[in-house]
Amino acid sequence: MNRKNLQLTKSPVKANAADQLKKTGLAVEYFPAFEQKTHEFHTHNFVEMLFVINGTFRHVTADRTVDETAGGLTILNYNQFHTLKTPNGPVELMNVYWDLKKQPVPDLPDPLAARLQDLIPIHPMLGHRLNRIRRLHVPDPGRFTQILHLLHREQQASSQGSEAAIETLFRLVLIELCRIAPAGLNPPENEINPRMETVRLYLETHFAEPIRLDTLCELSNLRQANLCRQFKAYTGLSTGNYLKQRRLAAALQKLRTTSDKILTICHDCGFSDISNFNRTFRSAFSTPPSEYRRQNHPPV
C-alpha cells in the first residue's frame, strides 16, 4: 500500500488525552468498547502503544494487515500511518501516547535500557523500516492491564503525589515491555532476508569499529551494487546510513546515562574524530552533543 494513496483523517486522540499529552508528553486512553467499521487512516508525531484487553480487530498499516488479539501490544514509533477496523464487534483497548521530546526516557537497568532502545528509538531520526512498528505478546495481560488502569486513574485524578505515581507507573510499564521483548530486532519470519540480516547484525555488533563495504560483501557473498540494493530494500537505509544511525543511537544513550567525556563517547561509538561527530550529531538532531547532554542528563 502506497502512503501517497492513504486518505488521512484527524487524530482520534480524545481532547482530554490530547491536552494531557501536550502538557506532560504522556497520556493514557481507555476504550471499553471501541468500534470502527470503516478505515480511517491517521498518524502521530509521537509514540503510540496499543494494548488489546479483550476482543479482536484488524490493524492496517501502510504496508501490512494484521489481526490483533487479546494480550497483543503494538508499538507504533513516530508518524506511522495506520487504522483499526472491528469486523467482529467492539474491542476493549488501552492506548498509551508518549512524546519523548516532553516526557524524558526514564533510566532503566541494563540490559533493559538497551532493549528499550530497540523497541522505541530515542529520536525519530533513529527510525527505519524494521523498527517503526513492533509487536509483542503480553504473557500476563491481567497484570499489565492493572498497571495501565492505575496509570490512567492517576492521570485522571491529579491528586497529591500523582506526578510521582505516574512517573513510577510509566517506568514499570516500560520495564514490563522490555522484559517480554526479545533481545534485538526480530523481523517477522516471512520478511527475513538471511543475507541482509547477517549484514545488519554485523553492523549492530561492530558499529564502533571501522567497517569496509568489502567486508559486508564477503559476509553476504554479494557484489556491492546487489548488496546495497537489497539492504536498502530490507531496512529502508543504505549500509552507511544504518551504521551512522547505530552509532548515533549509542552516542545518545551514553550522553544521557554516563558522565564520559564527549571525546571518549565519540571514539567509543565509532566516529573518526570529534569534528565529524559534532557535525553528524548536529545534522541529525539540530543540537550539538554538549547541549543534548545538558538537556537530557540527570543531575548528579
Secondary structure as the mmCIF struct_conf table of DSSP 4:
data_model
#
loop_
_struct_conf.conf_type_id
_struct_conf.id
_struct_conf.beg_label_comp_id
_struct_conf.beg_label_asym_id
_struct_conf.beg_label_seq_id
_struct_conf.end_label_comp_id
_struct_conf.end_label_asym_id
_struct_conf.end_label_seq_id
HELX_RH_3T_P HELX_RH_3T_P1 ARG A 3 ASN A 5
STRN STRN1 LEU A 8 LEU A 8
HELX_RH_AL_P HELX_RH_AL_P1 ALA A 15 THR A 24
BEND BEND1 GLY A 25 GLY A 25
STRN STRN2 LEU A 26 PHE A 34
BEND BEND2 THR A 38 THR A 38
STRN STRN3 PHE A 41 HIS A 42
BEND BEND3 ASN A 45 PHE A 46
STRN STRN4 VAL A 47 ASN A 54
BEND BEND4 GLY A 55 GLY A 55
STRN STRN5 PHE A 57 THR A 61
BEND BEND5 ALA A 62 ASP A 63
STRN STRN6 THR A 65 GLU A 68
TURN_TY1_P TURN_TY1_P1 ALA A 70 GLY A 71
STRN STRN7 GLY A 72 LEU A 76
BEND BEND6 TYR A 78 ASN A 79
STRN STRN8 HIS A 82 LYS A 85
TURN_TY1_P TURN_TY1_P2 PRO A 87 ASN A 88
BEND BEND7 GLY A 89 GLY A 89
STRN STRN9 VAL A 91 TRP A 98
TURN_TY1_P TURN_TY1_P3 LEU A 100 LYS A 102
BEND BEND8 GLN A 103 GLN A 103
HELX_LH_PP_P HELX_LH_PP_P1 PRO A 104 ASP A 107
TURN_TY1_P TURN_TY1_P4 ASP A 110 PRO A 111
HELX_RH_AL_P HELX_RH_AL_P2 LEU A 112 LEU A 119
BEND BEND9 ILE A 120 ILE A 120
BEND BEND10 ILE A 122 HIS A 123
HELX_RH_3T_P HELX_RH_3T_P2 PRO A 124 LEU A 126
TURN_TY1_P TURN_TY1_P5 ARG A 129 ASN A 131
BEND BEND11 ARG A 132 ARG A 132
STRN STRN10 ILE A 133 HIS A 137
BEND BEND12 PRO A 139 PRO A 139
HELX_RH_AL_P HELX_RH_AL_P3 PRO A 141 ALA A 157
TURN_TY1_P TURN_TY1_P6 GLN A 160 GLY A 161
HELX_RH_AL_P HELX_RH_AL_P4 SER A 162 ILE A 180
BEND BEND13 ALA A 181 ALA A 181
HELX_LH_PP_P HELX_LH_PP_P2 PRO A 182 PRO A 182
BEND BEND14 ALA A 183 GLY A 184
HELX_RH_3T_P HELX_RH_3T_P3 GLU A 189 GLU A 191
HELX_RH_AL_P HELX_RH_AL_P5 PRO A 194 HIS A 206
TURN_TY1_P TURN_TY1_P7 PHE A 207 ALA A 208
BEND BEND15 GLU A 209 GLU A 209
HELX_RH_AL_P HELX_RH_AL_P6 LEU A 213 SER A 220
TURN_TY1_P TURN_TY1_P8 ASN A 221 ASN A 221
HELX_RH_AL_P HELX_RH_AL_P7 GLN A 224 THR A 235
BEND BEND16 GLY A 236 LEU A 237
HELX_RH_AL_P HELX_RH_AL_P8 THR A 239 THR A 257
HELX_RH_AL_P HELX_RH_AL_P9 ILE A 262 ASP A 268
TURN_TY1_P TURN_TY1_P9 CYS A 269 GLY A 270
BEND BEND17 SER A 272 ASP A 273
HELX_RH_AL_P HELX_RH_AL_P10 ILE A 274 PHE A 285
BEND BEND18 SER A 286 THR A 287
HELX_RH_AL_P HELX_RH_AL_P11 PRO A 289 ASN A 296
BEND BEND19 HIS A 297 HIS A 297
HELX_LH_PP_P HELX_LH_PP_P3 PRO A 298 PRO A 299
#
